[in-house]
C-alpha cells in the first residue's frame, strides 16, 4: 500500500520545525528515523496532513559530557550511541541496551528521540531512561520545559509531548565511581521486540546496596519502575536470596498481559527470573567499580 497524501516539509532549524508544529498541531507528525512512522503511513494506520522531516536539523545530533551530565541530542542515531566511547564510559547502560535494538540497519537509521517519542511498550530506550532517571528537554515555540523520564511515558504509544512540542535532548547523570548497571531482555529471536526486559542501575557502599532502580519493559501499558523491589534492596548486603526476593516483588508490582508472543504467566515468570540476574550483575559491576 501507499500512504494517504500529505505535505512533506524538511526544516533545517529547530525554530522552523517548532513554528510548523505550532501552525499545524495535531495535523502534523515529526519524522525522525521513520522506522515506525513510515510503515504506519504506508498501511494507512496513521494519516497526517503534514509530515515534518527533522533529519536535516544538525543541532539535534550530538553526544556531550558537561559538568557531570551526559547530553544526547534527540536525532542522535542509535548506532552512534552503540559505538560511542564517551557513552561507554559515562552511560554504559545506554550503550549496552542499544546493542539489543533490532538489527544494524535499523540502528543505523533509528534515533534515540524517535524511540522515546514513539513510546512502544517493548522498546529499550524508555525503560533505560527510567532506570537512569533521565531528564528530557522538550521545546515549543515560546520556550522549553524539562520532564523527568518517569513522567514522560504516560501510556502505550503515548507521551507527555503536546502537539506543538518537540523532544530535543536527553540528559543523564554521568556514571559515578560507585555505580553499576546491567540490562537483559528476552525475545523470540535476535532483533525481535522484547517479550520482557529489565534495566538495572545500582550503587553500593561498604558491601551494601545504597541505591537501586529497576525498570521493566515488555508490559502492555509501557515500561515501569519496580520501586518496591528496588527499595527492598537498599541497605542490605547482596545475596542470592535477596535478589530472588526482589524478583518476586518486582513481578508482583506490575501487570503482565498475554499476546501472540507470550502468555501473561510466562512474562511474570521471566520477570522473576531476569530481575535477580540483572540486579546481581549490576551490583557486581558497582562493587567492582568502587573497589
N, C-alpha and C positions, 0 to 999 in steps of 0.2 A: 504494500500500500504506500501511498504518498501522503504527506501532511496536508491539512487544510491550508488554504492560502494565508500568508502572514507577511507583514512588512519586516524586513531584516535591516538592522542598524548596527554598525560596529564602531562605537565611540573609541577614542584613543586617550581619554582622560576620565578620571573618577567623576569630576564635576559634570561632564557631559552625560555620563551614564545616570547619575543621580537626577539630573534635570529631565531625562527621558522617563525615569521611573515616576517622578512627580507628575509628569504630564499624563502618562498612560495608566498608572496604577495597576489594578487587577487585570487589565487587558494586556499587560506586558509580562515577559518572562526573561530572566537572565540566562544566557548560555555561557557556561564555563567550559568544563571538559566535554560536556554533551553526552556522556556515557549513558545517562538515564533519560535526559530530556529528548534526545533525538529519536530513540525508539518509541517513546510515548507519543511524540508528534507523528511519526510515521504510521503508527497503528491507530491514530486519532483517539488515543486515550486522553490526550490533552490538546487543547486548542487555545491559541492566543492570537490577538491581532498584531502584536509586535514582539519580535524576538530580538533581545539586546545582547549582542556578542561582545563580551568583555576581554577576549583574548588579546586584543591589541593594547590593553592598558598595562604598560610595563611597570607602572607604580605598584601594582598588586602582586608582583612576583619577586620575593626576596626571602632570605633567611638571615637573621641577625641575632647577635647576643649583646645586649646593652644593660650594663649595671645589674647583672643577675637575672635578667629577663630574656627569654628566648622569644623572638618576634618572627612570625611567619606570615607572609602575605597570602591572601586568600587564593590567588591564582598560581601559587607555587605547585608545580607538578608533583605527583606522588613519587615518581622516580627520583626527583631531586631530593625529596625527604629521605627516601630509602638509602641514598648514597652519600648524604651529607656528613662530612667529618664533624662539623660543628654539632649537629644533632646527635651523632653517635656519642659525643662527649657530654653534652648538656641536656639532652632529652632522649635518652636511649629507648624508652618505652615507645615513643612515637616512631622511631626508626624501625624497631623490632616489629611492631604491629603492621607497618606498611608492607613488609615482605609477605604478609598473608593476604593482601588485597589482590584478588583476581589473578591476572597474568601480566607479563611485562608490557605488551602493547597497551593494555588498559591503564597500567600505572604510568606509562609514558605520556598519556593524554589527560588522565583524570587529575583533578586538583583537590587540595585539602578543603578549600572553601566550598567547592561544589558538593563534596560528600557531606559536609556538615549541614549545608543548607538543604540538601535533599532529605536528610534525616531518615534514611532507611533503617528499620529496626535491627537488621542484621549487619549493618556496616560497622567497620572497625573504628573509624575516627571519632564518632560521637561518644563511644564508650571510653576511648583513650582520653578524650577531653574531660570527661567526668573524673576519671582516675587521677588525672594530673591537675584537677581543679583549675582548668584553663579559663581565661577571660577572653571573650570575643568582642572585637571592636566593630561596631555597626555604624555606618554612615547614612545620613539623609541630607536633603538639600540644605537644611538650615543648621547642620552640625553633626555631632557624633554622640553615641552612647556606648557604654560598656555593659555587657551582660555576662554573668557567670555561666559556665557550661551547664550547671545544674538547672538553670532557668531557661536555657536556650531551646532545648528539645522539649516540646510540650505534648507531643503525641506522634504516632506513626506518620511519617512524611509531613510533619507539621513542626514549625519552629516559631520563635518569638519575632522573626522578621516581619515587618509590616510591608505592604505593597510598594511603598516608596523608599525602601531601605535596601542597603547592600552590605553584606559581610565583607570587610576589607582586611582584617588582620586577626590572627590568633596569638595570644600571649600566654606563655607558660613560665613558671618559675624554674630557673636552671637547677639542674641536679645538685643537691648538697652532698657533702662527703659521707653522710650517714644514711643516705637513701639508696634503696634498691627497687628494681622494677621487674615485672615479668608479665608475659602475655601468652595466651594459648587459645586456640579455637578448634572446634571440631566441625568439619564439613564433609559432605558425602564424597567429594572429590577435591583434589587440589585446585584452588581457584574458585570454587563454588562459594556462595554466601554461607556464612556460618550457621550451623544448627544451634550451637551455643558457644559463646566465648567468654573469657574472663581476662580483665586487665587489672593488675595489682600494683600499687605504689606503697612502699613501706619504709619506715626508718627505725633505727634501733639505737639503744644506748645501754652500755653495761650488760650486754647479752639479753636485753629485754626489748620488746616491741614498744616503741614510743609513739608511733603514729601509723595509721593504715587506712587505705582506701581501696575498696574492691568494687569494680564496675562489671556488670554482667550484661551481655548483649545477645541477640537472637531471640529476645522476648517479643511478643506480639505488639506491645504498646511502646516499645523503644527501650534503649538501654536504661539500666537502673543501678544506683549505688546500693550495695548491701551494707547499710550503715550499722545495723545492729551487729552483724557479724564482724565488721571492722572494729567497732568499739569493744567487742568482747576479747579482741586480741591485745589491745593496748594495756601495757603494764605487766604483761606475762612473759616468761621465758618461752622460747619457741620449742614446741614439742609436736610430735606427730598427732597426738591426741587432741591438742589444742586446735590444730589446723583442720582435723576431721570435724570437730565441733563447729568450727567456722563454716565448713561446707554445708553442714546440716542447717545451721542458722540462715545461711545465705539462700538455700533452696526454699526454706520456709517463708522467707521475706518477700519473694516475688511470685508472680502468677505466670505459669507457663501455659502455652497453647499448643494444640496439635495441628498438623497440616500434612501435606503430601510427603514431607521430608522426615518428619519425626512426630511421635506422639508427645503429649504433654508429660506423661510419666517418664519417657526417655529423656526429655530435656531436663526434668528435675534430677534424674539420676546423673546426667552429665554435670550439672552444677555441683552436686555433692562430690563428684569425682575431681573436677577441674579446680575448684576453689582451694582445696588443700595442696594440690600440686603446685599451682601458680603462686599461692601465698608463701609456701615453703621456699620456692625458688627466689621470690622477691626478698625474703628475709636473709637467705644465704648471700645474695648479692649485696644487701645492705650491710650485713656483718662483715663481709669481705672488704667492702669499700671503706668501712670505718676503722678497720684494724690496722 
